[in-house]
Amino acid sequence: EPRRGTIYYRNGVVLATTVDAYNLFCHPHKIQDSGQVDALVEGLVRACGGDAQEYRDKIEQDTNFVYLAKGVDEDQLNIIKELQIDGFDYEKTGKRIYPCGSIASQIIGVVNSEGEAVSGLELYYDDILGGTPGKKTTMYSKEGVPVPGATQIEAEVVNGQDIVISIDVELQERVEKAVLSRTKEVGGKTGFGAVMNAETGEMLACASVPTFDITDLSTVEEGATNLSGISAHYEPGSVFKAVTMLAALEEGTTSPDKSYYCPSVLQVGDHKITDSHERADTDMTATTIMADSSNIGISMIARELTFSKFYEYLQKYRIVEDTKIDYPGAATGYLAPRDKWTEVQGYNISFGQGLETSPIQIMRFYGMVATNGTIAQPHFLLDVPSSGEDLSYPTEKVVDNDQAIDNLDTMLEAVVQRGTGTDAAIDGYRVAGKTGTAEIASQSGGYKEGVYNISFVGYLPDASTKLV
């Protein structure tokens, strides 16, 4: 087996590495004495744990060779060696250890007891980390004795390469705790949090709930090994209103101070659009519509923009386009073609219902806003040191209208200063962001009652590092 490459954090700390370990095996035909069988079974249970009968069934097989345990350390091996049982043997291998404990378990991913990568970056970059196995053939006699000179090396082993990833270990730990705390606080089923450098696309922290402990795989909840904000899609709700607003600002059909008459209920055919809280008919500026997160107000702005133009801007902003993030099973969004939209669907999309995105796609859009219109590809991999190559990821300027971006910054600040996002305010900082309370589609049609995906996404417009 090749030695698996090490995964490092951006600051050089080891996240996952391989240490020497041993696979234990025996030649059952050579262990005929029942006392030796009993001693070996007892020693295996003492050294490795597990079920005595399972070990006994292996040892008493009618075969020349059987593995008893894999990936044990030297102390465990020595307990069995001291028994001096003829027919017992071992081979050197490696096992994965995690110096930072459970931090970033979902990002790292699992390597199973067979040495196979099954999730996370271990799986995504298995071709780099895993190396190439060698092949050795040894001939044994019927009694299980190696035939002298009969070992052939048919292929040399090629060890795996190390990688460096973008995660900041301290920030990662804080985000994991924050997501777990907030999910519990609101009685949520699942939760997701991430921090991205919008200028480079580097993922600095990423975590979801439920999570798991990579150092103890005895209990792993369903879905815990995935980063849900990357692998799942959802209807984003009101965090999407910034997309609609930027399109209208770019097109010149709205401005921060432009006023709109917003009835308490907007009738669209047989459908009624309302805001999240009952209110009287009123006039609102575009900034107030954003700050108060008015579904009706943003619908008016989208109607004035026209749905055809709105659709063009959704393509321009690559709202449902694949982010190409380097993580297994990344979800892509879905937006129906313009000619399939009903009138009410056009309104619904303007406030983030009736389409699907992943949270990481929403982060990419806000990253574009934070960097004055430049989209960067989200990614974890920073370097493969042994390759000698400099990795680069694409960025592209997609919005040239600086005034539209500046206006949206100011409107998103109003959300935090006096609107639905005041909990995100930080003394001494300009904070721009948007809340979302998205309805969840029911499999039987319509939306579930009283259940929502709640979210916040934001950035600091004046910060030297453009974090989202």
C-alpha positions in Angstrom: 0.0 0.0 0.0 1.3 3.5 -0.7 1.8 6.0 2.1 -1.1 8.5 1.9 -0.2 12.2 1.5 -0.6 14.6 4.4 -3.2 17.4 4.4 -2.0 20.7 5.8 -3.9 23.9 6.8 -2.8 27.1 5.1 -0.5 27.9 8.1 1.4 24.7 7.9 -0.4 22.8 10.7 -1.0 19.1 10.0 -4.7 18.3 9.6 -4.5 14.6 8.5 -1.4 12.4 8.1 -0.4 8.8 7.9 1.6 7.0 10.6 3.0 3.5 10.7 0.5 0.8 11.5 0.2 -3.0 11.0 -2.2 -5.5 9.5 -2.4 -8.7 11.5 -3.0 -12.0 9.8 -2.5 -15.7 10.3 -2.2 -19.0 8.5 -5.1 -21.1 10.0 -3.6 -24.4 8.7 -0.6 -23.8 10.9 -2.6 -23.2 14.1 -4.0 -26.6 14.9 -3.7 -26.6 18.7 -6.9 -25.5 20.4 -4.9 -23.8 23.2 -3.1 -21.7 20.7 -6.4 -20.7 19.1 -7.8 -19.7 22.5 -4.6 -17.7 23.3 -4.7 -15.9 20.0 -8.4 -15.1 20.4 -7.9 -13.8 23.9 -4.9 -11.7 22.8 -6.7 -10.1 19.9 -9.7 -9.1 22.1 -7.2 -7.7 24.7 -5.2 -5.8 22.1 -7.8 -4.7 19.5 -11.2 -5.1 21.2 -14.0 -6.7 19.1 -15.9 -9.9 19.3 -14.1 -13.1 20.4 -16.3 -15.4 18.3 -15.6 -13.4 15.1 -11.9 -13.8 15.7 -12.3 -17.5 16.4 -14.4 -18.0 13.2 -11.6 -16.5 11.2 -8.8 -18.5 12.8 -10.7 -21.8 12.3 -11.4 -21.3 8.6 -10.2 -24.0 6.2 -7.7 -21.7 4.5 -4.1 -20.7 4.3 -4.4 -17.0 5.0 -6.8 -14.6 6.7 -6.6 -11.0 8.0 -7.4 -10.7 11.7 -7.2 -6.9 12.2 -6.0 -3.9 10.2 -4.4 -0.6 11.1 -3.3 -1.5 14.6 -0.4 0.3 16.3 2.9 -1.1 17.6 1.7 -1.6 21.2 -1.3 -3.6 20.0 1.0 -5.7 17.7 3.4 -6.4 20.6 0.7 -7.9 22.7 0.1 -10.6 20.1 3.8 -11.0 19.2 4.5 -11.8 22.8 2.2 -14.9 22.6 4.7 -16.4 20.1 2.1 -18.3 18.2 3.4 -20.2 15.2 1.2 -19.2 12.2 0.6 -15.6 13.3 2.2 -12.8 11.3 1.8 -9.2 10.3 2.6 -6.6 7.6 3.5 -3.0 7.8 0.9 -0.5 6.6 -0.3 3.0 7.6 -3.3 4.6 9.3 -4.7 8.1 9.3 -4.4 10.3 12.4 -5.7 13.8 13.0 -3.5 16.0 15.2 -6.2 18.7 15.5 -8.8 16.2 16.6 -12.3 16.5 15.2 -11.8 20.0 13.7 -12.8 20.1 10.0 -13.9 16.5 9.9 -16.4 17.2 7.1 -13.8 19.0 5.0 -11.1 16.4 5.5 -13.4 13.4 4.9 -13.1 9.7 5.9 -10.6 7.1 4.9 -12.1 3.7 5.9 -10.4 0.7 7.5 -9.6 -0.6 4.1 -7.6 2.5 3.2 -10.4 3.7 0.8 -11.3 7.4 0.7 -15.1 7.7 1.0 -15.9 11.4 1.6 -14.6 15.0 1.8 -11.3 16.2 0.3 -9.8 12.8 1.0 -12.2 11.5 -1.7 -12.1 14.5 -4.0 -8.3 14.5 -4.2 -7.8 10.8 -3.8 -5.8 10.7 -7.0 -3.2 13.0 -5.5 -3.3 11.9 -1.8 -3.7 8.2 -2.5 -0.7 7.4 -4.7 -0.5 4.1 -6.5 -0.3 0.7 -4.9 2.6 -1.6 -5.7 2.3 -5.3 -6.2 4.3 -8.1 -4.5 3.6 -11.8 -4.9 4.8 -14.3 -2.3 4.5 -18.1 -2.7 3.7 -20.2 0.3 3.8 -23.9 0.9 0.6 -25.8 1.9 1.7 -25.4 5.5 1.9 -21.6 5.2 5.6 -21.4 5.0 7.0 -18.8 2.5 9.0 -20.4 -0.3 12.6 -19.1 -0.3 13.3 -16.8 -3.2 9.7 -17.0 -4.5 8.8 -13.3 -3.7 8.4 -11.1 -6.8 8.0 -7.3 -6.9 5.8 -6.8 -9.9 5.2 -3.0 -9.4 6.8 -0.5 -7.2 4.6 1.5 -4.8 4.2 5.3 -5.5 3.4 7.2 -2.4 0.8 9.9 -2.3 1.5 13.6 -2.4 0.8 16.2 0.3 -1.7 19.0 -0.2 -2.2 22.4 1.5 -5.8 23.6 1.9 -7.2 27.1 2.5 -8.9 26.5 5.9 -7.8 28.7 8.9 -7.8 26.4 11.9 -8.9 28.9 14.5 -11.6 30.4 12.4 -12.8 26.9 11.5 -13.2 25.9 15.1 -15.1 29.1 15.8 -17.5 28.6 12.9 -18.1 25.0 13.9 -19.1 26.1 17.4 -21.2 29.0 16.1 -23.2 26.8 13.7 -23.9 24.2 16.3 -24.9 26.8 18.9 -27.2 28.7 16.5 -28.8 25.5 15.1 -29.7 24.4 18.7 -30.8 27.9 19.6 -33.5 28.0 16.9 -34.4 24.3 17.2 -33.1 23.6 13.7 -32.7 20.3 12.0 -29.7 21.3 10.0 -27.3 24.3 9.9 -24.5 25.6 7.7 -21.9 28.3 8.1 -18.9 29.4 6.0 -16.4 32.2 5.5 -14.9 32.8 2.1 -12.3 35.2 0.8 -14.3 36.7 -2.0 -11.3 38.1 -3.9 -9.6 34.7 -4.2 -12.4 32.2 -3.6 -10.5 30.6 -0.8 -12.7 28.8 1.7 -11.4 29.9 5.2 -14.0 28.0 7.2 -16.9 25.7 6.4 -19.1 23.6 8.6 -22.6 22.1 8.8 -24.8 20.4 11.4 -25.2 17.5 12.0 -21.4 16.9 12.1 -19.2 14.0 13.2 -15.9 13.3 14.9 -13.4 11.9 12.4 -11.4 10.4 15.3 -14.4 8.3 16.4 -16.5 6.8 13.7 -18.5 4.5 16.0 -21.6 6.8 15.6 -22.1 8.9 12.5 -25.6 10.5 11.8 -27.0 10.3 8.4 -25.8 13.2 6.3 -23.2 14.2 8.8 -20.2 13.6 6.5 -21.3 16.1 3.9 -21.1 19.9 4.0 -24.8 20.6 3.4 -24.2 24.1 2.2 -22.3 22.7 -0.7 -24.1 19.4 -1.4 -27.7 20.5 -0.9 -29.8 23.0 -2.8 -32.8 25.0 -1.4 -35.1 27.9 -2.2 -33.0 30.8 -0.8 -35.7 33.2 0.1 -35.0 36.8 0.9 -31.2 36.7 0.7 -32.0 36.5 -3.0 -33.6 40.0 -3.0 -30.1 41.5 -3.4 -29.9 39.8 -6.8 -33.1 41.4 -8.0 -32.1 44.8 -6.6 -28.7 44.7 -8.3 -30.3 43.9 -11.6 -32.7 46.8 -11.3 -29.9 49.2 -10.2 -27.7 48.1 -13.1 -30.6 48.5 -15.6 -31.4 52.0 -14.1 -35.0 51.2 -13.4 -34.6 51.9 -9.7 -32.5 53.9 -7.3 -32.1 53.8 -3.5 -34.6 56.7 -2.9 -37.1 55.8 -5.5 -40.6 55.4 -3.9 -43.1 52.6 -4.7 -46.7 52.2 -3.7 -46.8 48.8 -1.9 -50.3 47.5 -1.1 -50.8 45.2 1.9 -51.7 42.3 -0.6 -50.6 42.0 -4.2 -53.1 40.0 -6.2 -51.5 38.0 -9.1 -54.3 36.1 -10.9 -55.5 33.5 -8.4 -52.5 34.1 -6.1 -51.8 36.5 -3.3 -48.4 37.8 -2.4 -48.0 39.2 1.1 -45.1 40.4 3.3 -44.0 38.3 6.3 -45.9 40.7 8.7 -49.3 42.2 8.3 -49.2 45.9 7.4 -51.3 48.6 5.9 -51.0 49.9 2.3 -47.9 52.2 2.2 -45.2 53.9 0.1 -41.7 52.5 0.5 -38.4 53.6 -1.0 -36.2 50.9 -2.6 -33.9 51.1 0.4 -36.8 50.5 2.8 -38.0 47.6 0.7 -34.6 46.0 1.1 -34.2 46.9 4.8 -37.7 45.6 5.7 -37.5 42.7 3.3 -40.8 43.4 1.6 -41.9 40.7 -0.8 -44.4 43.0 -2.4 -41.9 45.8 -2.8 -39.3 43.7 -4.5 -42.0 42.3 -6.7 -42.9 45.8 -7.9 -39.2 46.4 -8.6 -38.9 43.2 -10.6 -42.1 44.0 -12.6 -40.7 47.4 -13.5 -37.4 45.8 -14.6 -39.5 43.3 -16.6 -39.1 39.6 -16.1 -37.3 39.1 -19.4 -34.5 41.6 -18.4 -34.5 40.0 -14.9 -33.8 36.6 -16.5 -30.9 38.0 -18.5 -29.3 39.4 -15.3 -29.7 36.0 -13.6 -27.7 34.5 -16.4 -25.1 37.3 -16.2 -24.7 36.8 -12.4 -24.4 33.0 -12.9 -26.9 32.4 -10.2 -27.4 28.7 -10.8 -24.2 28.0 -12.7 -21.9 25.3 -11.2 -19.4 26.9 -8.8 -16.9 24.2 -9.6 -15.9 24.0 -5.9 -13.6 21.2 -5.1 -15.8 19.1 -2.9 -17.6 15.8 -3.7 -21.3 15.9 -4.6 -21.5 19.7 -5.0 -25.1 20.7 -5.9 -26.0 22.9 -8.8 -29.1 25.1 -8.8 -32.1 25.2 -11.0 -33.9 28.1 -12.7 -36.7 27.3 -15.2 -36.2 28.8 -18.7 -37.8 32.2 -19.1 -40.5 30.9 -21.5 -41.7 28.4 -18.8 -42.3 31.1 -16.2 -45.8 31.9 -15.1 -46.5 35.4 -14.0 -46.6 34.5 -10.3 -43.4 32.6 -10.7 -41.6 35.7 -12.0 -42.7 37.5 -8.8 -41.8 34.6 -6.6 -38.3 34.3 -8.0 -37.7 38.0 -7.3 -37.9 37.2 -3.6 -36.1 33.9 -3.7 -38.8 31.3 -4.1 -39.5 29.2 -7.2 -35.8 28.5 -7.9 -33.1 26.4 -6.3 -29.5 27.3 -5.4 -27.0 26.0 -2.9 -25.8 28.3 -0.1 -22.3 28.4 -1.7 -23.9 29.8 -4.9 -25.5 32.6 -2.8 -22.1 33.2 -1.1 -20.5 33.5 -4.6 -23.0 36.2 -5.6 -22.4 38.2 -2.4 -18.7 37.8 -2.9 -19.1 39.3 -6.4 -20.8 42.3 -4.7 -18.1 42.6 -2.1 -15.4 42.7 -4.7 -17.1 45.3 -6.9 -18.4 42.9 -9.5 -15.7 40.2 -9.8 -16.7 36.5 -9.5 -14.1 34.1 -8.0 -14.2 30.3 -8.0 -14.7 28.9 -4.4 -12.1 26.3 -3.6 -10.2 24.5 -0.8 -6.9 23.4 -2.4 -4.1 25.9 -2.2 -1.0 23.9 -3.1 0.4 20.5 -4.0 4.0 21.3 -2.9 5.7 18.4 -4.7 4.2 19.3 -8.0 6.2 22.5 -8.3 3.2 24.1 -10.1 1.4 27.3 -9.0 -2.3 26.7 -8.7 -4.6 29.4 -10.1 -8.3 29.8 -10.1 -10.4 31.9 -12.5 -11.8 35.2 -11.6 -14.0 37.3 -13.9 -15.4 40.8 -13.8 -19.1 40.5 -14.6 -20.4 43.9 -13.3 -18.8 47.1 -14.5 -21.4 49.4 -13.0 -19.6 50.6 -9.8 -22.5 53.0 -8.9 -24.9 50.1 -8.8 -22.6 48.1 -6.5 -22.1 51.1 -4.2 -25.9 51.7 -4.0 -26.5 48.1 -3.2 -23.8 48.3 -0.4 -25.6 51.2 1.1 -29.0 49.4 0.9 -27.6 46.2 2.5 -26.1 48.3 5.2 -29.6 49.7 5.9 -30.7 46.0 6.5 -28.2 45.8 9.3 -28.6 49.3 10.7 -32.4 49.5 10.9 -33.9 46.6 9.1 -34.3 42.8 9.6 -30.6 42.2 10.2 -29.8 44.4 13.2 -28.3 41.4 15.1 -25.4 41.4 12.7 -24.3 45.0 13.6 -20.8 45.4 14.9 -19.7 48.6 16.6 -17.1 50.4 14.6 -17.7 48.5 11.3 -19.8 48.9 8.2 -21.7 45.7 7.9 -23.7 44.9 4.7 -25.9 41.9 4.5 -29.3 40.3 4.1 -31.6 38.0 6.0 -33.7 35.3 4.6 -36.7 33.3 5.9 -37.4 30.9 3.0 -40.4 28.6 2.8 -39.6 24.9 2.2 -41.3 23.1 -0.6 -43.5 20.1 0.3 -43.3 16.9 -1.7 -47.1 16.9 -2.0 -47.0 20.4 -3.5 -47.0 23.9 -2.1 -45.0 24.8 1.0 -44.7 23.3 4.5 -46.5 25.1 7.3 -44.5 26.8 10.0 -41.1 25.5 8.8 -38.4 27.7 7.2 -34.8 27.9 6.1 -33.5 31.0 7.9 -30.3 32.6 6.9 -28.0 35.6 6.9 -25.2 36.4 4.4 -23.0 39.5 4.6 -19.7 41.2 4.2 -17.7 44.2 5.5 -17.5 46.8 2.6 -14.5 48.6 4.0 -12.4 45.6 5.1 -9.0 45.1 3.5 -9.8 41.4 3.1 -13.1 40.8 1.4 -14.7 38.2 3.6 -18.2 36.9 3.0 
